[in-house]
Amino acid sequence: MKYLFYILSISLVSIFISCNGSGNNSNDSAARAINTTISVDDFESKLLENPQLIDVRTPEEFSEGHLKGAVNFNINADDFETEIAKLDKHKPVLVYCLSGGRSSSAAEVMGENGFMEVYNLQGGIMKWNAANKPLENAEVNEVTQGMSLRDFNKLIINHKFVLVDYNAKWCKPCIKMAPMLDSIAFLKKEKLSLVKIDADENKGLLKEKGIESLPVLELYNGGKLIWSHNGEIDKTTLLKETKL
């Protein structure tokens, strides 16, 4: 009888813990914010749900082409948090920028401010364009804008090594890397030329070359690509990998 009572006691405790545990997990799940980066196709699918769509680029970038229905809240503006406070924190928010960096930061800020569902477009407008998805007011985004691929190919045919830096004024890793690249170009000036390509001024070139994120570095020798790197890189690693 004592043994049976012991078994029954253990069973009741287990049921009590199980019920309480599942209840807490449910509440935690309901309270947990969703902050995730999704593909172009998934982003497009979520647009069909009529979410709050936010373009976090500059007004100038926004005017050159944006997703239909988007509202422009510049993440680098002083009033960004004031602007997002106008949104419904309990409804899904979709955010994007040019390459995904600024919108990722925006999604984090929104999560910190109590937004429940925030989705960031992976690769931003660059990947959206590469997938031939539609933009509004996008006439200036034609392939002919900025440097042509033909002009670029002429630029990299040089007796020196040519290090190409694809960057943008708003790109924090690009800004951080700029002094380091300038330093390398100065130290290696006898055998190296540094070419800087502004992504905003050369959208057509970046689309032709399939560049969908920033920063990107390419090293050419005699017009041939011999090394490339996506994302931030330090001086030691760059010199080691390129053997400059």
ZADO-1210 file (C-alpha; in nm, 4 decimals, padded with zeros to 6 digits):
<atoms>
<atom x="00.0000" y="00.0000" z="00.0000" code="MET" pos="1"/>
<atom x="00.2834" y="00.2384" z="00.0840" code="LYS" pos="2"/>
<atom x="00.4433" y="00.1599" z="-00.2504" code="TYR" pos="3"/>
<atom x="00.1183" y="00.2344" z="-00.4359" code="LEU" pos="4"/>
<atom x="00.0778" y="00.5622" z="-00.2464" code="PHE" pos="5"/>
<atom x="00.4350" y="00.6594" z="-00.3420" code="TYR" pos="6"/>
<atom x="00.3673" y="00.5906" z="-00.7113" code="ILE" pos="7"/>
<atom x="00.0474" y="00.7962" z="-00.7034" code="LEU" pos="8"/>
<atom x="00.2264" y="01.0859" z="-00.5341" code="SER" pos="9"/>
<atom x="00.5024" y="01.0913" z="-00.7962" code="ILE" pos="10"/>
<atom x="00.2432" y="01.0829" z="-01.0760" code="SER" pos="11"/>
<atom x="00.0493" y="01.3761" z="-00.9327" code="LEU" pos="12"/>
<atom x="00.3660" y="01.5840" z="-00.8917" code="VAL" pos="13"/>
<atom x="00.4666" y="01.5048" z="-01.2504" code="SER" pos="14"/>
<atom x="00.1269" y="01.6105" z="-01.3842" code="ILE" pos="15"/>
<atom x="00.1396" y="01.9338" z="-01.1807" code="PHE" pos="16"/>
<atom x="00.4874" y="02.0219" z="-01.3075" code="ILE" pos="17"/>
<atom x="00.3951" y="01.9303" z="-01.6648" code="SER" pos="18"/>
<atom x="00.0845" y="02.1482" z="-01.6617" code="CYS" pos="19"/>
<atom x="00.2619" y="02.4436" z="-01.5053" code="ASN" pos="20"/>
<atom x="00.5606" y="02.4053" z="-01.7382" code="GLY" pos="21"/>
<atom x="00.3552" y="02.3955" z="-02.0571" code="SER" pos="22"/>
<atom x="00.1584" y="02.6990" z="-01.9430" code="GLY" pos="23"/>
<atom x="00.4748" y="02.9027" z="-01.8875" code="ASN" pos="24"/>
<atom x="00.6201" y="02.8005" z="-02.2244" code="ASN" pos="25"/>
<atom x="00.2995" y="02.9069" z="-02.3957" code="SER" pos="26"/>
<atom x="00.3088" y="03.2470" z="-02.2285" code="ASN" pos="27"/>
<atom x="00.6779" y="03.2875" z="-02.3081" code="ASP" pos="28"/>
<atom x="00.6151" y="03.2029" z="-02.6737" code="SER" pos="29"/>
<atom x="00.3316" y="03.4509" z="-02.6957" code="ALA" pos="30"/>
<atom x="00.5468" y="03.7252" z="-02.5427" code="ALA" pos="31"/>
<atom x="00.8583" y="03.6517" z="-02.7435" code="ARG" pos="32"/>
<atom x="00.9247" y="03.8916" z="-03.0320" code="ALA" pos="33"/>
<atom x="01.0008" y="03.7517" z="-03.3774" code="ILE" pos="34"/>
<atom x="01.2979" y="03.9252" z="-03.5352" code="ASN" pos="35"/>
<atom x="01.4291" y="03.7391" z="-03.8358" code="THR" pos="36"/>
<atom x="01.5885" y="03.7887" z="-04.1759" code="THR" pos="37"/>
<atom x="01.3994" y="03.6259" z="-04.4622" code="ILE" pos="38"/>
<atom x="01.4595" y="03.5626" z="-04.8314" code="SER" pos="39"/>
<atom x="01.3273" y="03.7749" z="-05.1167" code="VAL" pos="40"/>
<atom x="01.0560" y="03.5207" z="-05.2002" code="ASP" pos="41"/>
<atom x="00.9425" y="03.4893" z="-04.8372" code="ASP" pos="42"/>
<atom x="00.9438" y="03.8679" z="-04.8025" code="PHE" pos="43"/>
<atom x="00.7297" y="03.9009" z="-05.1145" code="GLU" pos="44"/>
<atom x="00.4863" y="03.6422" z="-04.9781" code="SER" pos="45"/>
<atom x="00.4499" y="03.8327" z="-04.6514" code="LYS" pos="46"/>
<atom x="00.3703" y="04.1489" z="-04.8459" code="LEU" pos="47"/>
<atom x="00.0445" y="03.9779" z="-04.9484" code="LEU" pos="48"/>
<atom x="-00.0602" y="03.9867" z="-04.5804" code="GLU" pos="49"/>
<atom x="-00.0703" y="04.3694" z="-04.5947" code="ASN" pos="50"/>
<atom x="00.1911" y="04.4288" z="-04.3217" code="PRO" pos="51"/>
<atom x="00.3503" y="04.7553" z="-04.2120" code="GLN" pos="52"/>
<atom x="00.6265" y="04.8037" z="-04.4708" code="LEU" pos="53"/>
<atom x="00.9183" y="05.0302" z="-04.3798" code="ILE" pos="54"/>
<atom x="01.2043" y="05.1491" z="-04.6015" code="ASP" pos="55"/>
<atom x="01.4858" y="05.2613" z="-04.3680" code="VAL" pos="56"/>
<atom x="01.7075" y="05.4213" z="-04.6345" code="ARG" pos="57"/>
<atom x="01.7585" y="05.7933" z="-04.6921" code="THR" pos="58"/>
<atom x="01.4801" y="05.9974" z="-04.8569" code="PRO" pos="59"/>
<atom x="01.7039" y="06.0354" z="-05.1643" code="GLU" pos="60"/>
<atom x="01.7399" y="05.6588" z="-05.1999" code="GLU" pos="61"/>
<atom x="01.3694" y="05.6110" z="-05.1391" code="PHE" pos="62"/>
<atom x="01.2805" y="05.8563" z="-05.4175" code="SER" pos="63"/>
<atom x="01.4899" y="05.6572" z="-05.6664" code="GLU" pos="64"/>
<atom x="01.2803" y="05.3437" z="-05.6268" code="GLY" pos="65"/>
<atom x="01.1033" y="05.1588" z="-05.3449" code="HIS" pos="66"/>
<atom x="00.8662" y="04.8714" z="-05.2772" code="LEU" pos="67"/>
<atom x="00.4996" y="04.9459" z="-05.3350" code="LYS" pos="68"/>
<atom x="00.3268" y="05.0659" z="-05.0202" code="GLY" pos="69"/>
<atom x="00.6484" y="05.1345" z="-04.8285" code="ALA" pos="70"/>
<atom x="00.6841" y="05.4209" z="-04.5812" code="VAL" pos="71"/>
<atom x="01.0242" y="05.5865" z="-04.5472" code="ASN" pos="72"/>
<atom x="01.1711" y="05.6105" z="-04.1950" code="PHE" pos="73"/>
<atom x="01.5437" y="05.6890" z="-04.2259" code="ASN" pos="74"/>
<atom x="01.7269" y="05.4850" z="-03.9614" code="ILE" pos="75"/>
<atom x="02.0117" y="05.7394" z="-03.9540" code="ASN" pos="76"/>
<atom x="01.7757" y="06.0276" z="-03.8801" code="ALA" pos="77"/>
<atom x="01.7453" y="06.1599" z="-03.5242" code="ASP" pos="78"/>
<atom x="01.3700" y="06.1010" z="-03.5194" code="ASP" pos="79"/>
<atom x="01.3776" y="05.7337" z="-03.6236" code="PHE" pos="80"/>
<atom x="01.2495" y="05.5988" z="-03.2909" code="GLU" pos="81"/>
<atom x="00.9852" y="05.8721" z="-03.2801" code="THR" pos="82"/>
<atom x="00.8680" y="05.7701" z="-03.6276" code="GLU" pos="83"/>
<atom x="00.8475" y="05.3968" z="-03.5544" code="ILE" pos="84"/>
<atom x="00.6509" y="05.4744" z="-03.2391" code="ALA" pos="85"/>
<atom x="00.3618" y="05.5645" z="-03.4742" code="LYS" pos="86"/>
<atom x="00.3393" y="05.1994" z="-03.5854" code="LEU" pos="87"/>
<atom x="00.1318" y="04.9222" z="-03.4295" code="ASP" pos="88"/>
<atom x="00.3751" y="04.7104" z="-03.2263" code="LYS" pos="89"/>
<atom x="00.1395" y="04.4123" z="-03.2307" code="HIS" pos="90"/>
<atom x="00.1172" y="04.3885" z="-03.6108" code="LYS" pos="91"/>
<atom x="00.3925" y="04.2445" z="-03.8363" code="PRO" pos="92"/>
<atom x="00.6502" y="04.4909" z="-03.9684" code="VAL" pos="93"/>
<atom x="00.8635" y="04.4304" z="-04.2784" code="LEU" pos="94"/>
<atom x="01.1825" y="04.6360" z="-04.3108" code="VAL" pos="95"/>
<atom x="01.4389" y="04.6739" z="-04.5875" code="TYR" pos="96"/>
<atom x="01.7287" y="04.8902" z="-04.7073" code="CYS" pos="97"/>
<atom x="01.9772" y="04.8628" z="-04.9951" code="LEU" pos="98"/>
<atom x="02.1766" y="04.5574" z="-04.8856" code="SER" pos="99"/>
<atom x="02.0250" y="04.4446" z="-04.5541" code="GLY" pos="100"/>
<atom x="02.2619" y="04.6033" z="-04.3033" code="GLY" pos="101"/>
<atom x="02.0645" y="04.9087" z="-04.1985" code="ARG" pos="102"/>
<atom x="01.7357" y="04.7207" z="-04.1951" code="SER" pos="103"/>
<atom x="01.8899" y="04.4548" z="-03.9712" code="SER" pos="104"/>
<atom x="01.9853" y="04.7302" z="-03.7250" code="SER" pos="105"/>
<atom x="01.6362" y="04.8780" z="-03.7572" code="ALA" pos="106"/>
<atom x="01.4803" y="04.5398" z="-03.6776" code="ALA" pos="107"/>
<atom x="01.6911" y="04.5198" z="-03.3616" code="GLU" pos="108"/>
<atom x="01.5819" y="04.8680" z="-03.2548" code="VAL" pos="109"/>
<atom x="01.2186" y="04.7741" z="-03.3148" code="MET" pos="110"/>
<atom x="01.2592" y="04.4579" z="-03.1099" code="GLY" pos="111"/>
<atom x="01.4071" y="04.6625" z="-02.8255" code="GLU" pos="112"/>
<atom x="01.1073" y="04.8961" z="-02.8498" code="ASN" pos="113"/>
<atom x="00.8528" y="04.6204" z="-02.8030" code="GLY" pos="114"/>
<atom x="00.7567" y="04.5226" z="-03.1587" code="PHE" pos="115"/>
<atom x="00.6287" y="04.1650" z="-03.1701" code="MET" pos="116"/>
<atom x="00.7036" y="04.0644" z="-03.5320" code="GLU" pos="117"/>
<atom x="00.9769" y="04.2210" z="-03.7455" code="VAL" pos="118"/>
<atom x="01.1048" y="04.0714" z="-04.0708" code="TYR" pos="119"/>
<atom x="01.4182" y="04.1969" z="-04.2450" code="ASN" pos="120"/>
<atom x="01.4715" y="04.1556" z="-04.6215" code="LEU" pos="121"/>
<atom x="01.7896" y="03.9532" z="-04.6779" code="GLN" pos="122"/>
<atom x="02.0182" y="04.1386" z="-04.9182" code="GLY" pos="123"/>
<atom x="01.7818" y="04.4350" z="-04.9366" code="GLY" pos="124"/>
<atom x="01.6912" y="04.6137" z="-05.2588" code="ILE" pos="125"/>
<atom x="02.0050" y="04.4738" z="-05.4238" code="MET" pos="126"/>
<atom x="01.8779" y="04.1159" z="-05.3978" code="LYS" pos="127"/>
<atom x="01.5243" y="04.2276" z="-05.4738" code="TRP" pos="128"/>
<atom x="01.6466" y="04.3814" z="-05.8007" code="ASN" pos="129"/>
<atom x="01.8626" y="04.0779" z="-05.8788" code="ALA" pos="130"/>
<atom x="01.5478" y="03.8641" z="-05.8534" code="ALA" pos="131"/>
<atom x="01.3720" y="04.1017" z="-06.0974" code="ASN" pos="132"/>
<atom x="01.1075" y="04.1995" z="-05.8432" code="LYS" pos="133"/>
<atom x="00.9064" y="04.5200" z="-05.9055" code="PRO" pos="134"/>
<atom x="00.9859" y="04.8642" z="-05.7666" code="LEU" pos="135"/>
<atom x="00.7867" y="05.1847" z="-05.7781" code="GLU" pos="136"/>
<atom x="00.9436" y="05.5029" z="-05.9219" code="ASN" pos="137"/>
<atom x="01.2462" y="05.3016" z="-06.0361" code="ALA" pos="138"/>
<atom x="01.3232" y="05.4623" z="-06.3709" code="GLU" pos="139"/>
<atom x="01.6629" y="05.5831" z="-06.2494" code="VAL" pos="140"/>
<atom x="01.7633" y="05.2282" z="-06.1574" code="ASN" pos="141"/>
<atom x="01.8246" y="05.1287" z="-06.5181" code="GLU" pos="142"/>
<atom x="02.1365" y="04.9279" z="-06.6017" code="VAL" pos="143"/>
<atom x="02.2852" y="05.2296" z="-06.7786" code="THR" pos="144"/>
<atom x="02.3176" y="05.4323" z="-06.4576" code="GLN" pos="145"/>
<atom x="02.6736" y="05.5114" z="-06.3529" code="GLY" pos="146"/>
<atom x="02.9833" y="05.3338" z="-06.4820" code="MET" pos="147"/>
<atom x="02.9267" y="05.0757" z="-06.7522" code="SER" pos="148"/>
<atom x="03.0734" y="04.7258" z="-06.7362" code="LEU" pos="149"/>
<atom x="03.2803" y="04.8113" z="-07.0418" code="ARG" pos="150"/>
<atom x="03.4328" y="05.1136" z="-06.8682" code="ASP" pos="151"/>
<atom x="03.4957" y="04.9032" z="-06.5579" code="PHE" pos="152"/>
<atom x="03.6822" y="04.6406" z="-06.7595" code="ASN" pos="153"/>
<atom x="03.9039" y="04.9117" z="-06.9047" code="LYS" pos="154"/>
<atom x="03.9723" y="05.0409" z="-06.5548" code="LEU" pos="155"/>
<atom x="04.1014" y="04.7109" z="-06.4182" code="ILE" pos="156"/>
<atom x="04.3423" y="04.6422" z="-06.7053" code="ILE" pos="157"/>
<atom x="04.6535" y="04.7824" z="-06.5474" code="ASN" pos="158"/>
<atom x="05.0189" y="04.6910" z="-06.5067" code="HIS" pos="159"/>
<atom x="04.9577" y="04.7088" z="-06.1327" code="LYS" pos="160"/>
<atom x="04.7313" y="04.5068" z="-05.9090" code="PHE" pos="161"/>
<atom x="04.3891" y="04.6733" z="-05.8887" code="VAL" pos="162"/>
<atom x="04.1949" y="04.6530" z="-05.5621" code="LEU" pos="163"/>
<atom x="03.8290" y="04.7449" z="-05.6154" code="VAL" pos="164"/>
<atom x="03.6298" y="04.8623" z="-05.3149" code="ASP" pos="165"/>
<atom x="03.2501" y="04.8570" z="-05.3606" code="TYR" pos="166"/>
<atom x="03.1114" y="05.0812" z="-05.0886" code="ASN" pos="167"/>
<atom x="02.8444" y="05.3322" z="-04.9885" code="ALA" pos="168"/>
<atom x="02.8382" y="05.6437" z="-04.7729" code="LYS" pos="169"/>
<atom x="02.5807" y="05.4911" z="-04.5367" code="TRP" pos="170"/>
<atom x="02.7597" y="05.1540" z="-04.5007" code="CYS" pos="171"/>
<atom x="02.9248" y="05.1432" z="-04.1557" code="LYS" pos="172"/>
<atom x="03.1686" y="04.8572" z="-04.2362" code="PRO" pos="173"/>
<atom x="03.2666" y="05.0452" z="-04.5549" code="CYS" pos="174"/>
<atom x="03.3366" y="05.3609" z="-04.3559" code="ILE" pos="175"/>
<atom x="03.5342" y="05.1632" z="-04.0985" code="LYS" pos="176"/>
<atom x="03.7471" y="04.9926" z="-04.3658" code="MET" pos="177"/>
<atom x="03.8169" y="05.3055" z="-04.5734" code="ALA" pos="178"/>
<atom x="04.1233" y="05.4332" z="-04.3776" code="PRO" pos="179"/>
<atom x="04.2734" y="05.0821" z="-04.3773" code="MET" pos="180"/>
<atom x="04.2324" y="05.0498" z="-04.7548" code="LEU" pos="181"/>
<atom x="04.3805" y="05.3952" z="-04.8096" code="ASP" pos="182"/>
<atom x="04.6764" y="05.2961" z="-04.5917" code="SER" pos="183"/>
<atom x="04.7396" y="04.9775" z="-04.7916" code="ILE" pos="184"/>
<atom x="04.7103" y="05.1684" z="-05.1196" code="ALA" pos="185"/>
<atom x="04.9720" y="05.4177" z="-04.9970" code="PHE" pos="186"/>
<atom x="05.2119" y="05.1532" z="-04.8628" code="LEU" pos="187"/>
<atom x="05.1789" y="04.9386" z="-05.1784" code="LYS" pos="188"/>
<atom x="05.1534" y="05.2248" z="-05.4285" code="LYS" pos="189"/>
<atom x="05.4378" y="05.0896" z="-05.6418" code="GLU" pos="190"/>
<atom x="05.2380" y="04.7801" z="-05.7308" code="LYS" pos="191"/>
<atom x="04.8753" y="04.8508" z="-05.6313" code="LEU" pos="192"/>
<atom x="04.5960" y="05.0841" z="-05.7414" code="SER" pos="193"/>
<atom x="04.2827" y="05.1325" z="-05.5299" code="LEU" pos="194"/>
<atom x="03.9533" y="05.1916" z="-05.7125" code="VAL" pos="195"/>
<atom x="03.6484" y="05.2926" z="-05.5107" code="LYS" pos="196"/>
<atom x="03.3016" y="05.2245" z="-05.6550" code="ILE" pos="197"/>
<atom x="03.0068" y="05.4005" z="-05.4895" code="ASP" pos="198"/>
<atom x="02.7128" y="05.1586" z="-05.4929" code="ALA" pos="199"/>
<atom x="02.4515" y="05.4339" z="-05.5011" code="ASP" pos="200"/>
<atom x="02.6122" y="05.6012" z="-05.8018" code="GLU" pos="201"/>
<atom x="02.6728" y="05.2759" z="-05.9926" code="ASN" pos="202"/>
<atom x="02.3630" y="05.0602" z="-05.9373" code="LYS" pos="203"/>
<atom x="02.3717" y="04.9344" z="-06.2958" code="GLY" pos="204"/>
<atom x="02.7305" y="04.8123" z="-06.2666" code="LEU" pos="205"/>
<atom x="02.6646" y="04.6313" z="-05.9389" code="LEU" pos="206"/>
<atom x="02.3589" y="04.4627" z="-06.0900" code="LYS" pos="207"/>
<atom x="02.5572" y="04.3468" z="-06.3945" code="GLU" pos="208"/>
<atom x="02.8311" y="04.2084" z="-06.1721" code="LYS" pos="209"/>
<atom x="02.5820" y="04.0368" z="-05.9411" code="GLY" pos="210"/>
<atom x="02.6934" y="04.2223" z="-05.6290" code="ILE" pos="211"/>
<atom x="02.4112" y="04.1948" z="-05.3766" code="GLU" pos="212"/>
<atom x="02.5692" y="04.3130" z="-05.0504" code="SER" pos="213"/>
<atom x="02.8282" y="04.5567" z="-04.9157" code="LEU" pos="214"/>
<atom x="03.1151" y="04.5914" z="-04.8626" code="PRO" pos="215"/>
<atom x="03.2784" y="04.3867" z="-05.1371" code="VAL" pos="216"/>
<atom x="03.6454" y="04.3828" z="-05.2319" code="LEU" pos="217"/>
<atom x="03.7943" y="04.2454" z="-05.5549" code="GLU" pos="218"/>
<atom x="04.1597" y="04.2146" z="-05.6528" code="LEU" pos="219"/>
<atom x="04.2556" y="04.2069" z="-06.0200" code="TYR" pos="220"/>
<atom x="04.5844" y="04.1349" z="-06.1941" code="ASN" pos="221"/>
<atom x="04.6087" y="04.2038" z="-06.5649" code="GLY" pos="222"/>
<atom x="04.2310" y="04.2390" z="-06.5823" code="GLY" pos="223"/>
<atom x="04.1716" y="03.8969" z="-06.4232" code="LYS" pos="224"/>
<atom x="03.9933" y="03.8544" z="-06.0911" code="LEU" pos="225"/>
<atom x="04.2312" y="03.6729" z="-05.8534" code="ILE" pos="226"/>
<atom x="04.0648" y="03.7351" z="-05.5144" code="TRP" pos="227"/>
<atom x="03.7386" y="03.8636" z="-05.3712" code="SER" pos="228"/>
<atom x="03.5826" y="03.9110" z="-05.0295" code="HIS" pos="229"/>
<atom x="03.2300" y="03.9924" z="-04.9091" code="ASN" pos="230"/>
<atom x="03.1888" y="04.1787" z="-04.5813" code="GLY" pos="231"/>
<atom x="03.4242" y="04.3478" z="-04.3407" code="GLU" pos="232"/>
<atom x="03.7890" y="04.2390" z="-04.3273" code="ILE" pos="233"/>
<atom x="04.0901" y="04.3551" z="-04.1257" code="ASP" pos="234"/>
<atom x="04.4266" y="04.4640" z="-04.2650" code="LYS" pos="235"/>
<atom x="04.6221" y="04.1590" z="-04.1506" code="THR" pos="236"/>
<atom x="04.3765" y="03.9128" z="-04.3052" code="THR" pos="237"/>
<atom x="04.3514" y="04.1096" z="-04.6291" code="LEU" pos="238"/>
<atom x="04.7284" y="04.1209" z="-04.6766" code="LEU" pos="239"/>
<atom x="04.7632" y="03.7528" z="-04.5861" code="LYS" pos="240"/>
<atom x="04.4909" y="03.6361" z="-04.8251" code="GLU" pos="241"/>
<atom x="04.5976" y="03.8559" z="-05.1166" code="THR" pos="242"/>
<atom x="04.9735" y="03.8123" z="-05.0574" code="LYS" pos="243"/>
<atom x="05.0215" y="04.1797" z="-05.1465" code="LEU" pos="244"/>
</atoms>
